Amino acid sequence: MVKALVVAVLAAAFVAQTAAALRPHIPLLLASTAVSLAVEGVLYRWQRGVVSLFAKSQADLTVRHVLRDLLLVVGLLRVGEQDRETAYAPLVAGLLAFYALHCAIQAVSVLVRRTRTLPVITRNIDTSALRLSPAPPALLRRPGPRLLAFGLPSTAGLLATAATGEPAVAAFGIAVSLGLALKGLYDLLLRLLPGRRPAGEQEVLDWFDAWLAEYRPTVGLYFSGGASSAYQANMWLEPLAQLRGRPLIVLRERFMVQKIAATDVPIVCLPKVSTLMRLEQSSLEVLIHPSNSGKTSQVLRIPTLKHTFVNHGESDKLSSCNPYAKAYDEVWVAGPAARERYATAEVGVEDKDVVEIGRPQLDAVRPYAGPPAGDRTTVLYAPTWEGWDGNPGNTSVIEAGENLVRALLADPGVRLLYKPHPLTGSVDARAGAADQRIRELIRAANREERAPKRTAPDGELARLARLTRELDQLTTASFRASADQTERMLHQGAPEPGRAAAVARATAAWEEAYWAALPAFEHQIVTDVRPALYSCFDQADLLVSDVSSVVSDFLASGKPYAVANTSGLPEDAFRTAFPTAGAAYVLAPDAAGVPELLDAVRHPERDELARERAGLKRRLLGPDEPVSQVRFDHAVQALCASAREHRVRMADRSAAELPAQRKESAPATHA
């Protein structure tokens, strides 16, 4: 409705301006033009979707601006004496010159953008040799806002002339617009000079080859995906950084460079396949894949590399035994259950190619330390999203979420942490609507909470604010609003020594301060990047979730957990179909079993599934010793050794297949 209203007002303004110019009617001309300009500002500030719609219908801002000024000129020509055409001819010529300059600026802006679009984007790498520089002002790169800003003086001058009858005012406004356009064109042309533009494509590629030869990476994390999928790569950053050797992160989408969380590991983004293939000549031996994507097939063509699929979580869903996994040299899983899952699915993954490495991310999860302390039981409700296959059993949010939350909130001793999956509602609008209703239930419970609340002391809040600033300084880079990828690359060079350790310390301190600063009984909706899911694990006495990797990960703590059964299956069949629910308290969509579940959590002697959880933990995550990070590192080193052996065999085979060099024949003798 808002978009339709904005479009209607703009259309009405143009109709009124046309009528006022033809009649002519100066007050209406002034008012309609002012309204039209105001609506343009609203469009570019709050309604970018409407701007795109206008552009697709061949009514972009340039067309609208020309029409607006043309109607002003028509109105001026129809007011007053008949010989006004001669007086206003220079004004029309000035306007035409301004629009010509606008087109020239746009053409040069495109050239500048191309010179600044490098074939390789990096983070955590010294790029001083590439002559990188700050980006041009955003106004010079965006034709819509630029035309509005640079053309405003000329339009204002024409309006003033219409009101006063003095052509000199319009001439002054047009002159100002021409001056602004000339200055913008000059600034852009300077950036095309050889000494002002970044290194060219071949120069950047040569630099990249030299950097690879100097850094000599051994193992890389390969990732490609959408903006909301970055968490799949981020969960592997810390395990990757702790590996022996020289790790590297390889991305394919330019926007993803800024989506990767804070890390000291060098990051390279290689959008083109031809650039990606340069890895074949590098020392890189292994690529680790946390997800499948369409662009994965491109890197699998590099014969010198070994590829392994680690996934971004394990569950009983079909996605955890995807047939695409057989394209990799090895598939690394957490424990025996995943090995059995692949064997049962019969998707072409051979058992000899499955390696159990545990879940390195879970090494720091605190183990079960007894029942809830005090009179508070913290429950983490972390449902998954609806998925792509339309299976109603994927998420509990739609059918059971509100019932579960109401039942938990009904217990005065429960403190609820609600952490929905970031993709909730992205496929099924019902999930998004249910998620919003759940959030409102939690907010309402906080407003009506009658139990005495503990307000955090000012010192704790001040400490949290200070630690937040410190952590932000360590983990985020500050850029101008108009910074482009090249400028960000300039400011994200090689990290300071010890930054990774400083980030780890700052994160631990922040999490401690965050939980300490919250009122003891206040329910929380956790949707920000911080605190992380595993930090919520440490706070929770009980997890309520769905059939998802969250359940498998939570088992590392040994604490009780419950799984919502929205599949329609009987409980026994549900446990059989989904082994991760084998040690879970199974909840029906009506949440009828919540009181008994909370009782078992508060009284461990009534917890009938403690032994089953311990056994299931070993099946899903493997043994406690050696720790997962050590097993992960051993698997990496073994696959690297396999890659080196493969290269040697290929080199020997290639040498054996080459035809023998012909010996130079002796000079012929003549009789």
C-alpha positions in Angstrom: 0.0 0.0 0.0 2.8 2.4 0.8 4.5 1.7 -2.5 1.2 2.2 -4.4 0.6 5.4 -2.6 4.1 6.8 -3.4 3.7 5.8 -7.1 0.2 7.4 -7.2 1.5 10.7 -5.7 4.4 10.9 -8.1 2.1 10.2 -11.1 -0.4 12.8 -9.9 2.4 15.3 -9.5 3.5 14.8 -13.1 -0.1 15.1 -14.3 -0.6 18.3 -12.4 2.8 19.6 -13.6 1.8 18.9 -17.2 -1.6 20.6 -16.8 0.0 23.6 -15.1 2.7 24.0 -17.8 0.2 23.8 -20.7 -2.4 26.1 -19.1 -0.1 27.8 -17.8 -0.7 28.0 -14.0 2.4 29.1 -12.1 1.3 28.2 -8.5 0.3 24.7 -9.5 3.5 24.3 -11.5 5.6 25.3 -8.5 3.6 23.0 -6.1 3.5 20.0 -8.3 7.2 20.2 -9.1 8.1 20.5 -5.4 6.0 17.5 -4.6 7.6 15.5 -7.5 11.1 16.3 -6.2 10.1 15.4 -2.6 8.7 12.0 -3.8 12.0 11.3 -5.6 13.8 11.8 -2.4 11.5 9.4 -0.6 12.0 6.8 -3.3 15.8 6.8 -3.1 15.7 6.9 0.7 13.0 4.4 1.6 11.5 2.8 -1.5 14.4 1.4 -3.6 12.2 -1.4 -4.9 9.9 1.2 -6.6 13.1 2.8 -8.2 14.0 -0.6 -9.7 10.4 -1.0 -10.9 10.5 2.3 -12.7 13.9 1.5 -14.3 12.5 -1.8 -15.6 9.5 0.1 -17.2 11.9 2.5 -19.0 10.9 5.3 -16.7 14.1 5.7 -14.7 15.2 8.9 -13.0 16.9 10.4 -16.0 13.6 10.2 -18.0 11.7 11.7 -15.1 14.1 14.5 -14.4 14.3 15.5 -18.1 10.5 15.5 -18.2 10.3 17.6 -15.1 12.7 20.2 -16.4 11.0 20.1 -19.9 7.7 20.9 -18.3 9.2 23.8 -16.4 10.6 25.2 -19.7 7.3 24.7 -21.4 5.5 26.6 -18.6 8.0 29.4 -18.8 7.6 29.7 -22.5 3.9 29.9 -22.3 3.9 32.7 -19.7 4.4 36.3 -20.7 5.5 37.8 -24.0 5.7 36.0 -27.3 9.4 36.6 -27.8 10.5 34.6 -24.8 11.9 31.8 -27.0 15.0 33.9 -27.7 15.5 34.8 -24.1 15.2 31.2 -22.9 17.2 29.6 -25.7 20.5 29.8 -23.7 18.8 28.2 -20.7 17.6 25.3 -22.9 21.2 24.9 -24.3 22.6 24.9 -20.7 20.2 22.2 -19.7 21.1 20.1 -22.7 24.8 20.6 -21.8 24.1 19.5 -18.3 22.4 16.3 -19.4 25.2 15.6 -21.8 27.7 15.9 -18.9 25.5 13.6 -16.8 25.8 11.0 -19.6 29.6 11.5 -19.8 29.9 11.1 -16.0 28.0 7.9 -16.2 30.2 6.5 -19.0 33.4 7.5 -17.2 32.0 6.1 -13.9 31.5 2.7 -15.6 35.2 2.8 -16.8 36.4 3.6 -13.3 34.3 0.8 -11.8 35.8 -1.6 -14.3 39.4 -0.6 -13.4 38.5 -1.2 -9.8 36.9 -4.6 -10.3 39.8 -6.8 -9.6 40.0 -10.5 -10.6 41.0 -11.4 -7.1 39.5 -10.0 -3.8 41.4 -10.7 -0.6 41.3 -10.3 3.2 44.2 -10.7 5.6 46.8 -10.4 2.8 49.2 -7.5 2.2 48.0 -5.9 -1.0 50.3 -2.8 -1.0 51.8 -3.8 -4.4 48.4 -3.4 -6.1 48.1 0.4 -5.8 44.7 0.2 -4.2 43.0 3.5 -3.4 39.7 4.8 -1.8 36.6 4.6 -4.0 35.1 7.6 -5.7 32.2 9.3 -3.8 29.0 7.3 -4.0 27.3 10.3 -5.6 29.6 9.9 -8.7 28.9 6.2 -8.9 25.1 6.2 -8.6 23.3 8.0 -11.5 20.0 8.4 -9.8 21.1 10.3 -6.6 23.8 12.1 -8.7 21.2 13.5 -11.1 19.0 14.5 -8.2 21.8 16.3 -6.4 23.6 17.9 -9.4 20.3 18.8 -11.2 18.6 20.3 -8.1 20.2 23.8 -8.6 19.0 24.0 -12.2 15.5 22.8 -11.3 15.3 25.2 -8.4 16.5 28.0 -10.7 13.8 27.3 -13.2 11.2 27.2 -10.4 12.5 30.6 -9.1 12.3 32.0 -12.7 8.7 30.8 -13.0 7.8 32.6 -9.8 9.8 35.8 -10.5 10.0 36.0 -14.2 13.8 36.6 -14.0 15.8 34.3 -16.4 19.0 35.2 -14.6 18.0 33.1 -11.7 17.5 30.0 -13.8 20.8 30.8 -15.6 22.6 30.9 -12.2 21.0 27.5 -11.2 22.0 25.9 -14.5 25.5 27.2 -14.2 25.8 25.7 -10.7 24.6 22.3 -12.0 27.1 22.6 -14.9 29.9 23.4 -12.4 29.0 20.4 -10.2 28.9 18.1 -13.2 32.2 19.3 -14.6 33.9 18.9 -11.2 32.5 15.3 -10.9 33.7 14.5 -14.4 37.1 15.9 -13.7 37.4 13.8 -10.4 36.5 10.6 -12.3 38.9 11.3 -15.2 41.8 11.7 -12.8 41.2 8.2 -11.6 41.7 6.8 -15.1 45.3 8.2 -15.2 47.8 5.3 -15.2 49.3 6.3 -11.9 45.9 6.7 -10.2 44.2 3.4 -11.0 44.8 0.0 -9.4 46.9 -2.7 -10.9 45.5 -4.2 -14.1 44.0 -7.7 -14.4 47.2 -9.4 -15.6 49.3 -7.6 -13.0 46.9 -8.7 -10.3 47.0 -12.3 -11.5 50.8 -12.2 -11.5 50.8 -10.8 -8.0 48.4 -13.5 -6.9 50.6 -16.3 -8.4 53.6 -14.8 -6.6 51.7 -14.6 -3.3 50.6 -18.3 -3.6 54.2 -19.2 -4.3 55.4 -17.3 -1.2 52.7 -18.3 1.2 52.6 -21.9 0.0 49.1 -22.9 1.3 48.5 -26.5 2.2 44.8 -26.8 3.1 41.9 -24.6 2.2 38.2 -24.1 3.1 36.2 -23.7 -0.1 32.8 -22.0 0.1 30.2 -20.7 -2.2 26.6 -19.7 -1.4 24.1 -17.0 -0.7 24.4 -14.2 1.8 22.4 -16.0 4.5 24.5 -19.2 4.3 27.8 -17.7 5.5 27.3 -19.4 8.9 28.0 -22.7 7.3 31.6 -21.5 6.6 32.0 -19.5 9.8 31.5 -22.5 12.0 34.7 -24.0 10.5 36.9 -21.0 10.9 38.4 -21.8 14.3 39.1 -25.5 13.6 40.7 -24.4 10.3 42.9 -21.9 12.0 44.2 -24.4 14.4 45.4 -26.9 11.8 49.0 -27.6 11.1 50.3 -26.1 7.9 49.2 -23.0 6.1 45.4 -22.7 5.8 43.5 -20.6 3.2 39.9 -19.7 2.6 38.7 -19.8 -1.0 35.4 -18.0 -1.9 33.6 -17.5 -5.1 31.1 -14.6 -4.5 32.5 -11.1 -4.0 30.0 -10.2 -1.4 30.9 -13.2 0.7 34.3 -11.7 1.6 32.7 -9.4 4.2 30.3 -12.1 5.4 33.1 -14.3 6.7 33.6 -13.8 10.4 36.7 -12.5 12.0 39.7 -14.7 11.3 43.4 -14.4 10.7 43.4 -17.0 7.9 44.1 -15.5 4.5 40.9 -15.1 2.4 40.9 -15.1 -1.4 37.8 -14.7 -3.6 38.1 -16.0 -7.1 34.9 -15.2 -9.0 36.1 -16.5 -12.4 36.7 -20.1 -13.2 39.9 -19.2 -15.1 41.3 -17.6 -12.0 40.2 -20.5 -9.8 42.2 -22.8 -12.0 45.4 -21.1 -11.0 45.2 -23.1 -7.8 46.2 -26.1 -9.8 49.8 -24.8 -10.0 49.9 -23.9 -6.3 51.1 -25.9 -3.3 47.5 -26.3 -2.1 46.8 -30.0 -1.4 43.4 -30.3 0.2 40.1 -28.3 0.0 37.5 -28.8 2.7 33.9 -28.3 1.7 31.3 -27.4 4.4 28.4 -27.3 1.8 27.4 -28.2 -1.7 26.8 -25.6 -4.3 26.6 -25.3 -8.1 30.1 -23.9 -8.2 31.6 -26.8 -6.3 31.7 -28.8 -9.5 34.1 -26.2 -11.0 36.8 -26.6 -8.4 36.4 -30.4 -8.3 38.0 -30.4 -11.8 41.4 -29.4 -10.4 43.2 -32.8 -10.5 46.1 -31.8 -8.2 43.8 -31.3 -5.2 42.0 -33.7 -2.8 38.5 -32.8 -1.8 36.6 -33.6 1.4 33.1 -32.9 2.5 32.6 -32.0 6.1 29.1 -30.6 6.0 27.9 -27.8 8.3 26.1 -30.0 10.7 24.8 -33.6 10.9 21.2 -34.7 11.4 18.9 -37.5 10.3 17.6 -35.4 7.4 18.2 -36.6 3.9 20.5 -33.6 3.3 23.0 -35.2 5.6 23.6 -38.1 3.1 23.3 -36.2 -0.1 24.2 -38.2 -3.2 26.5 -35.3 -4.3 28.9 -36.4 -1.5 30.2 -39.2 -3.8 31.9 -36.5 -5.9 34.5 -35.9 -3.1 37.6 -37.9 -2.4 36.5 -38.4 1.2 33.5 -37.6 3.4 34.4 -36.6 7.0 31.7 -37.3 9.5 31.4 -36.9 13.3 30.9 -40.5 14.4 29.7 -44.0 13.5 26.1 -43.0 13.1 26.8 -40.8 10.1 28.9 -43.7 8.6 25.9 -45.9 9.0 23.6 -43.3 7.6 25.6 -43.2 4.3 25.7 -46.9 4.1 21.9 -47.2 4.6 21.1 -44.4 2.1 23.1 -46.2 -0.7 24.0 -42.9 -2.4 27.3 -44.1 -3.8 29.6 -43.1 -0.9 31.9 -46.0 -0.2 32.7 -46.9 3.4 36.4 -46.7 2.8 36.0 -43.0 1.9 34.2 -42.1 5.2 36.5 -40.7 7.9 35.3 -40.0 11.5 36.7 -36.8 12.9 34.1 -35.8 15.5 33.0 -32.1 15.7 35.9 -29.8 16.4 33.6 -26.9 17.1 32.2 -28.8 20.2 35.5 -29.3 22.0 34.8 -26.2 24.1 31.2 -27.0 25.0 31.0 -27.3 28.8 29.8 -30.8 29.9 26.9 -31.6 32.1 27.5 -30.4 35.7 24.3 -31.5 37.5 20.8 -30.2 37.8 19.9 -26.5 37.5 21.3 -24.4 40.3 18.9 -22.3 42.3 15.3 -21.8 41.3 15.9 -21.2 37.6 15.8 -23.7 34.8 17.1 -22.3 31.5 15.5 -23.9 28.5 16.9 -23.3 25.0 14.3 -23.6 22.2 16.3 -23.8 19.0 14.0 -25.0 16.2 15.3 -25.5 12.7 13.9 -24.0 9.5 11.3 -25.4 7.1 13.7 -26.7 4.5 13.3 -27.1 0.8 11.4 -30.4 0.5 8.1 -29.3 2.2 8.3 -32.0 4.8 6.0 -30.9 7.7 8.4 -32.7 10.2 11.3 -30.4 9.4 10.4 -27.6 11.8 8.3 -27.5 14.9 7.7 -23.7 14.6 4.5 -24.0 12.5 2.6 -26.8 14.3 4.1 -26.9 17.7 6.2 -23.8 18.4 3.5 -21.7 20.1 2.3 -24.6 22.2 5.8 -25.4 23.3 6.6 -21.8 24.2 3.3 -21.4 26.1 3.9 -24.5 28.1 7.5 -23.5 29.0 6.4 -20.0 29.9 3.7 -21.3 32.1 6.3 -22.7 34.5 7.4 -19.8 36.7 10.8 -21.4 37.2 11.7 -21.5 33.5 13.9 -19.0 31.8 13.5 -19.4 28.0 16.1 -18.7 25.4 14.6 -18.7 21.9 17.0 -19.0 19.1 15.3 -19.6 15.7 17.2 -20.7 12.6 18.2 -17.7 10.5 16.4 -19.1 7.5 13.1 -19.5 9.3 10.3 -18.2 7.0 12.4 -18.0 3.9 10.4 -20.8 2.2 7.1 -21.1 4.0 5.5 -17.9 5.1 3.6 -19.8 7.8 6.9 -20.4 9.6 7.8 -16.8 9.5 4.4 -15.8 10.9 4.6 -18.4 13.6 8.1 -17.2 14.5 6.8 -13.6 15.0 3.9 -14.9 17.2 6.4 -16.8 19.3 8.5 -13.7 19.8 5.4 -11.7 20.9 4.5 -14.4 23.4 8.0 -14.1 24.9 7.8 -10.3 25.0 4.4 -10.4 26.6 5.7 -12.9 29.3 8.6 -10.5 30.1 6.1 -7.6 30.5 3.8 -9.6 32.8 6.6 -11.4 34.8 5.6 -11.2 38.4 8.7 -12.9 39.9 11.2 -10.5 41.4 13.7 -9.4 38.7 17.3 -8.7 39.2 18.4 -5.6 37.5 22.0 -5.7 36.4 24.3 -3.3 38.3 25.5 -0.3 36.4 29.0 -1.7 36.6 28.0 -4.9 34.8 26.2 -2.9 32.0 29.2 -0.6 31.7 31.6 -3.6 31.5 29.4 -5.2 28.8 29.4 -2.0 26.8 33.1 -1.7 27.0 33.8 -5.3 26.1 31.3 -4.9 23.1 33.3 -2.0 21.8 36.6 -3.9 22.2 35.3 -7.0 20.5 33.8 -4.9 17.7 37.1 -3.2 17.1 38.8 -6.6 16.9 36.3 -8.3 14.7 34.9 -5.6 12.4 36.4 -3.2 10.0 35.2 0.3 9.7 34.6 1.6 6.2 33.1 4.6 4.6 29.5 4.2 3.5 30.7 4.6 -0.1 33.6 2.2 0.2 33.7 -0.4 -2.6 35.3 -3.9 -2.6 38.7 -2.5 -3.6 38.7 0.1 -0.8 37.7 -2.6 1.7 40.5 -4.8 0.4 42.9 -1.9 1.0 42.0 -1.6 4.6 41.9 -5.4 5.3 45.5 -6.3 4.8 47.7 -8.6 6.8 46.4 -8.8 10.4 48.4 -7.7 13.4 50.3 -10.5 15.1 48.3 -12.1 17.9 44.9 -10.8 16.7 43.3 -14.2 16.7 44.2 -14.9 20.3 43.0 -11.4 21.3 39.7 -12.1 19.6 39.3 -15.4 21.5 40.0 -13.7 24.8 37.7 -10.8 24.0 34.9 -13.2 22.9 35.1 -15.2 26.1 35.0 -12.1 28.3 32.1 -10.6 26.3 30.0 -13.8 26.6 30.6 -13.9 30.4 29.6 -10.2 30.7 26.6 -10.6 28.4 25.0 -13.4 30.5 25.9 -11.7 33.7 24.2 -8.4 32.6 20.9 -10.0 31.8 18.1 -10.1 34.4 17.9 -13.5 36.0 14.4 -14.4 35.0 14.1 -12.5 31.8 13.4 -14.6 28.7 15.6 -13.9 25.7 15.1 -13.9 21.9 18.6 -14.6 20.6 18.9 -13.6 16.9 22.2 -11.7 16.7 25.5 -13.1 15.7 26.5 -12.9 19.3 26.0 -14.9 21.5 26.8 -17.9 19.4 24.7 -21.1 19.6 27.4 -23.0 21.6 27.4 -20.2 24.2 23.6 -20.7 24.6 24.4 -24.5 25.0 26.5 -23.6 28.1 23.7 -21.5 29.6 21.0 -24.1 29.0 19.9 -26.9 31.3 17.6 -28.3 28.6 17.4 -28.1 24.8 14.1 -28.3 22.9 14.6 -28.6 19.2 13.7 -30.5 16.0 15.4 -33.2 14.0 18.5 -31.2 13.1 22.2 -30.9 13.7 21.5 -28.8 16.8 20.5 -31.9 18.6 23.7 -33.8 17.6 25.8 -30.9 18.7 24.0 -30.5 22.0 24.7 -34.1 22.9 28.3 -33.0 23.4 27.2 -31.4 26.7 25.5 -34.6 27.9 22.5 -32.5 29.1 18.8 -33.6 28.6 17.2 -32.7 25.4 13.7 -33.0 23.8 12.7 -33.3 20.1 9.3 -32.1 18.8 7.6 -34.8 16.8 5.6 -33.0 14.1 6.0 -35.8 11.5 2.8 -37.6 12.4 4.6 -40.8 13.2 4.0 -42.7 16.5 6.8 -42.2 19.0 8.5 -45.6 18.5 8.5 -45.2 14.7 9.7 -41.6 15.1 12.7 -42.8 17.2 13.4 -45.5 14.6 13.3 -43.1 11.7 15.4 -40.5 13.4 18.2 -42.0 15.5 19.2 -38.7 16.9 15.9 -38.8 18.8 16.9 -42.1 20.4 17.9 -40.5 23.7 15.5 -37.6 23.5 12.3 -36.8 25.3 9.8 -36.7 22.5 7.2 -34.0 22.6 3.9 -34.0 20.7 2.7 -30.9 18.9 0.4 -30.1 21.8 3.4 -29.9 24.2 1.6 -32.1 26.8 4.8 -33.6 28.1 6.5 -30.4 29.1 5.9 -30.6 32.9 7.2 -34.1 33.1 10.2 -33.1 31.0 11.1 -30.2 33.3 10.7 -32.5 36.4 13.3 -34.9 34.9 15.7 -32.0 34.3 15.4 -30.7 37.9 15.6 -34.2 39.5 18.3 -36.2 37.8 17.2 -39.4 39.6 14.1 -39.2 37.4 16.0 -38.8 34.2 15.5 -42.1 32.5 17.6 -41.3 29.4 20.9 -40.3 30.9 22.6 -43.6 30.0 21.1 -43.5 26.5 22.4 -40.0 25.9 26.0 -41.1 26.8 25.8 -44.0 24.3 24.2 -41.9 21.6 26.8 -39.2 22.1 29.5 -41.8 21.2 27.6 -43.0 18.2 27.0 -39.5 16.9 30.2 -37.6 17.8 32.7 -40.4 18.4 35.0 -40.9 21.4 36.0 -38.2 23.8 39.7 -38.9 23.3 41.5 -37.9 21.3 39.6 -34.6 21.0 37.9 -33.8 17.7 40.4 -31.1 16.8 43.2 -33.6 17.0 41.3 -36.1 14.9 40.4 -33.3 12.4 44.1 -32.4 12.1 45.1 -36.0 11.6 42.6 -36.4 8.8 43.8 -33.3 7.1 47.5 -34.4 7.3 46.6 -37.8 6.0 44.7 -36.4 3.0 47.5 -33.9 2.3 49.9 -36.8 2.2 47.6 -38.7 -0.2 47.5 -35.6 -2.4 51.3 -35.4 -2.5 51.6 -39.1 -3.4 49.1 -38.6 -6.1 51.1 -35.7 -7.6 54.2 -37.8 -7.6 52.5 -40.7 -9.3 51.0 -38.4 -12.0 54.4 -36.7 -12.5 56.1 -40.1 -12.9 53.4 -41.4 -15.2 53.6 -38.2 -17.3 57.4 -38.5 -17.6 57.1 -42.1 -18.7 54.6 -41.4 -21.3 56.6 -38.6 -23.0 58.4 -39.7 -26.1 62.1 -40.1 -25.7 64.1 -37.1 -26.9 65.7 -37.7 -30.3 69.4 -37.7 -30.2 71.0 -35.2 -32.5 72.1 -37.2 -35.5 75.7 -37.0 -36.6 76.4 -34.9 -39.7 75.9 -36.9 -42.9 79.1 -38.0 -44.7 79.3 -37.7 -48.5 81.2 -40.1 -50.7 
